[in-house]
Amino acid sequence: MTGTPHLPVVLLHALPLSSAMWRAQAAALRERGHTVVVPDQRGFGAEPLGDRPPSLDTVADDLAARLDALGHETVALVGCSMGGYAAMAFLRRHRHRVGALALLATRATADTPDQAAGRRAFAGLVLDDDKRDQLVERSSPLLLGATTRAERPGTLAEVLAWSRAADPRAVAWAQEAIAARPDSVEVLRATDVPAVVITGAEDELVTVDEAALTAAALPRGRLVTVPGVGHLQPLEAPELTTRLLGELLDSTAPTGEGDSTC
């Protein structure tokens, strides 16, 4: 795969993981010559949680401040799961700074009242020392597709390890923030940039139909459904995810400078 660097790339991670989930894509995109920004979101990895109330707007403004410090005005924005919700919050507040968009394992609609209540219940349980371990052991495998769980025990073990290591306060904060997010369909309809929506055929958390709705809302959206994969496409199908991101970036390159072969 070859290509000419264009937009800096921002990779936003899923809950309850960290920027480490993007290691394969970050390395490959940097090898292509792209500038890659891979932040930990509040409370995850090396990033402190702070004392702000739960809000994806806060996460979006954190990213804007980071990009200001790095001198990046316009970026290709990539978000997986929670990272996708953060990306849509960024679009609401800083739309002019997004030149290309990739949403993975993410729905554009707001939570239903039952879904929001479920997230808030999860937030309460993860803070309960007597119930946290059982909750993590039960919920974390659902981040992966059935095929991955059966055939790639190392990936399952890694996701479980990351989930166990996550700060419960950060997980609860993020769940509360996601539960309160607004519907983003109209925001996506106003986002006229090259875009791809990637979904796993075995995703048990965001359905293919929900991903299709997200792609349909984007004026230049493309839907890709990955067979045999669940909610974490960058970990379950790293090479394909990297190729799809490369294609998205090549589509933003100036004419004659974005030729690529994959």
C-alpha positions as CSV (number, residue, x, y, z in Angstrom):
1,M,0.0,0.0,0.0
2,T,1.4,3.4,-1.0
3,G,0.0,6.9,-0.6
4,T,0.8,10.5,0.0
5,P,0.2,12.0,3.4
6,H,-2.7,14.4,3.6
7,L,-4.7,15.0,6.8
8,P,-3.3,14.2,10.2
9,V,-5.2,11.2,11.6
10,V,-6.9,11.1,15.0
11,L,-7.7,7.6,16.4
12,L,-10.2,7.6,19.3
13,H,-10.5,4.4,21.4
14,A,-13.4,2.3,22.6
15,L,-14.6,1.8,26.2
16,P,-13.1,0.5,28.4
17,L,-9.8,0.3,26.5
18,S,-7.1,2.8,25.8
19,S,-5.1,4.2,22.9
20,A,-3.2,0.9,22.8
21,M,-6.1,-0.7,20.9
22,W,-4.9,1.3,17.8
23,R,-1.3,0.1,17.8
24,A,-1.5,-1.8,14.5
25,Q,-3.3,1.1,12.7
26,A,-1.1,3.8,14.2
27,A,2.1,2.0,13.2
28,A,0.9,1.3,9.6
29,L,-0.4,4.8,9.0
30,R,2.8,6.3,10.3
31,E,4.8,4.0,8.0
32,R,2.7,5.6,5.1
33,G,4.0,9.0,6.3
34,H,0.8,10.2,8.1
35,T,0.9,12.2,11.3
36,V,-1.2,10.1,13.8
37,V,-2.6,11.4,17.0
38,V,-3.7,8.6,19.4
39,P,-5.0,10.2,22.6
40,D,-6.2,8.4,25.7
41,Q,-9.6,9.8,26.7
42,R,-10.3,11.0,30.2
43,G,-9.4,8.5,32.9
44,F,-8.0,5.9,30.5
45,G,-4.3,5.0,29.8
46,A,-2.1,7.8,31.0
47,E,-4.8,10.5,31.0
48,P,-6.2,11.7,34.3
49,L,-10.0,11.7,34.8
50,G,-10.2,15.2,36.3
51,D,-13.2,16.6,38.1
52,R,-15.5,17.7,35.3
53,P,-19.0,16.2,35.2
54,P,-19.6,13.5,32.6
55,S,-20.0,14.9,29.1
56,L,-18.9,14.0,25.7
57,D,-18.6,17.7,25.0
58,T,-15.8,17.8,27.5
59,V,-14.1,15.0,25.6
60,A,-14.5,16.8,22.3
61,D,-13.1,20.0,23.8
62,D,-10.1,18.0,25.3
63,L,-9.4,16.9,21.7
64,A,-9.7,20.4,20.3
65,A,-7.2,21.7,22.9
66,R,-4.8,18.8,22.1
67,L,-5.0,19.5,18.4
68,D,-4.4,23.2,19.0
69,A,-1.3,22.4,21.0
70,L,0.0,20.2,18.2
71,G,-0.8,22.8,15.5
72,H,-3.4,20.7,13.7
73,E,-6.4,22.6,12.4
74,T,-8.1,20.0,10.2
75,V,-7.9,16.2,10.7
76,A,-9.2,12.9,9.6
77,L,-11.3,11.7,12.6
78,V,-11.6,8.0,13.4
79,G,-13.6,6.7,16.4
80,C,-14.5,3.2,17.6
81,S,-17.5,2.7,19.9
82,M,-17.1,5.3,22.6
83,G,-14.5,7.0,20.3
84,G,-17.2,7.3,17.7
85,Y,-19.5,9.0,20.1
86,A,-16.7,11.4,21.0
87,A,-16.1,12.0,17.3
88,M,-19.8,13.0,16.8
89,A,-19.5,15.3,19.8
90,F,-16.5,16.8,18.2
91,L,-18.5,17.3,15.0
92,R,-21.2,19.1,16.9
93,R,-18.7,21.6,18.4
94,H,-15.8,21.7,15.9
95,R,-17.2,20.5,12.6
96,H,-15.0,22.8,10.5
97,R,-11.9,20.8,11.8
98,V,-13.0,17.5,10.3
99,G,-11.9,16.7,6.8
100,A,-12.6,13.0,6.8
101,L,-14.5,10.7,9.1
102,A,-14.5,7.0,10.0
103,L,-17.0,5.6,12.5
104,L,-16.6,2.1,13.8
105,A,-19.1,0.1,16.0
106,T,-21.0,3.3,16.6
107,R,-24.7,4.4,16.3
108,A,-25.8,7.9,15.3
109,T,-29.0,7.8,17.3
110,A,-29.3,8.6,21.0
111,D,-29.9,5.9,23.5
112,T,-33.5,4.9,24.2
113,P,-34.6,5.5,27.8
114,D,-34.0,1.8,28.5
115,Q,-30.5,1.8,26.9
116,A,-29.6,5.0,28.9
117,A,-30.9,3.4,32.1
118,G,-28.8,0.3,31.4
119,R,-25.7,2.4,31.0
120,R,-26.3,4.2,34.2
121,A,-26.9,1.0,36.0
122,F,-23.6,-0.3,34.6
123,A,-21.9,2.8,35.9
124,G,-23.3,2.1,39.4
125,L,-22.3,-1.5,39.4
126,V,-18.7,-0.9,38.1
127,L,-18.2,1.3,41.2
128,D,-19.3,-1.5,43.5
129,D,-16.3,-3.4,44.8
130,D,-18.4,-6.5,45.4
131,K,-19.9,-6.6,41.9
132,R,-17.3,-5.1,39.6
133,D,-15.3,-8.3,38.8
134,Q,-18.3,-10.3,37.9
135,L,-19.6,-7.4,35.7
136,V,-16.3,-7.1,33.9
137,E,-16.0,-10.9,33.3
138,R,-19.5,-11.0,31.9
139,S,-19.6,-7.9,29.7
140,S,-16.1,-7.7,28.3
141,P,-16.3,-10.8,26.0
142,L,-19.3,-9.1,24.3
143,L,-16.9,-6.6,22.8
144,L,-15.7,-9.4,20.5
145,G,-17.5,-11.4,17.9
146,A,-18.3,-15.1,18.5
147,T,-15.7,-16.1,15.9
148,T,-13.0,-14.1,17.6
149,R,-13.9,-15.5,21.0
150,A,-13.8,-19.0,19.6
151,E,-10.7,-18.8,17.4
152,R,-8.5,-16.0,18.9
153,P,-8.2,-16.6,22.6
154,G,-5.2,-14.3,22.8
155,T,-7.4,-11.4,21.6
156,L,-10.0,-12.3,24.2
157,A,-7.4,-12.5,26.9
158,E,-6.0,-9.1,26.0
159,V,-9.4,-7.4,26.0
160,L,-10.2,-8.9,29.4
161,A,-6.9,-7.7,30.8
162,W,-7.5,-4.2,29.5
163,S,-11.1,-4.2,30.9
164,R,-9.8,-5.4,34.3
165,A,-7.2,-2.7,34.4
166,A,-9.5,0.2,33.5
167,D,-10.2,2.7,36.3
168,P,-13.8,2.0,37.4
169,R,-14.3,5.7,38.0
170,A,-13.4,6.4,34.4
171,V,-15.7,3.7,33.1
172,A,-18.6,5.0,35.1
173,W,-17.9,8.6,34.0
174,A,-17.8,7.5,30.3
175,Q,-21.0,5.4,30.6
176,E,-22.8,8.4,32.1
177,A,-21.5,10.7,29.4
178,I,-22.5,8.3,26.6
179,A,-26.0,7.8,28.1
180,A,-26.6,11.6,28.0
181,R,-25.5,12.1,24.4
182,P,-28.0,13.6,21.9
183,D,-29.1,12.2,18.6
184,S,-26.4,12.9,16.0
185,V,-28.2,12.0,12.7
186,E,-28.7,15.7,11.7
187,V,-25.0,16.4,12.6
188,L,-23.9,13.6,10.3
189,R,-26.2,14.9,7.5
190,A,-24.4,18.2,7.6
191,T,-21.0,16.5,7.5
192,D,-20.1,16.5,3.8
193,V,-16.7,14.9,3.9
194,P,-15.3,11.6,2.8
195,A,-16.6,9.0,5.3
196,V,-16.7,5.3,6.0
197,V,-18.8,3.4,8.6
198,I,-17.3,0.1,9.6
199,T,-19.4,-2.6,11.4
200,G,-18.9,-6.2,12.4
201,A,-21.3,-8.7,11.2
202,E,-21.1,-10.3,14.6
203,D,-21.3,-7.1,16.7
204,E,-23.7,-7.8,19.6
205,L,-23.8,-4.2,20.8
206,V,-24.4,-2.2,17.6
207,T,-26.4,-3.9,14.8
208,V,-25.7,-3.8,11.1
209,D,-29.0,-2.0,10.6
210,E,-27.9,0.8,13.1
211,A,-24.6,1.1,11.2
212,A,-26.4,1.3,7.9
213,L,-28.5,4.2,9.3
214,T,-25.3,6.0,10.4
215,A,-23.8,5.6,6.9
216,A,-26.9,6.7,5.2
217,A,-27.0,9.9,7.2
218,L,-23.5,10.9,5.9
219,P,-23.7,12.6,2.4
220,R,-20.5,10.8,1.3
221,G,-20.8,7.8,3.7
222,R,-19.8,4.3,2.7
223,L,-20.8,1.2,4.8
224,V,-18.5,-1.7,5.2
225,T,-19.6,-4.8,7.0
226,V,-16.8,-7.1,8.1
227,P,-17.8,-10.8,8.4
228,G,-16.7,-12.9,11.4
229,V,-16.0,-9.8,13.5
230,G,-17.7,-8.1,16.4
231,H,-17.5,-4.7,18.1
232,L,-13.7,-4.1,18.0
233,Q,-12.8,-4.2,14.3
234,P,-9.3,-2.7,14.8
235,L,-8.3,-5.6,17.0
236,E,-10.4,-8.4,15.3
237,A,-9.6,-7.4,11.7
238,P,-6.5,-5.2,12.0
239,E,-5.2,-5.5,8.4
240,L,-8.6,-4.8,6.9
241,T,-9.3,-1.9,9.2
242,T,-6.0,-0.4,8.3
243,R,-6.7,-0.8,4.6
244,L,-10.1,0.9,4.9
245,L,-8.6,3.8,6.7
246,G,-5.9,4.1,4.1
247,E,-8.5,4.2,1.4
248,L,-10.4,6.9,3.2
249,L,-7.2,9.0,3.6
250,D,-6.3,8.5,-0.1
251,S,-9.7,9.9,-1.0
252,T,-8.8,13.2,0.6
253,A,-5.5,13.6,-1.1
254,P,-5.1,16.2,-3.8
255,T,-5.7,14.9,-7.4
256,G,-2.7,13.1,-8.6
257,E,-1.2,12.7,-5.1
258,G,-3.3,10.0,-3.6
259,D,-2.7,7.0,-5.8
260,S,-2.7,3.8,-3.8
261,T,-2.5,0.1,-4.3
262,C,-3.7,-2.3,-1.6
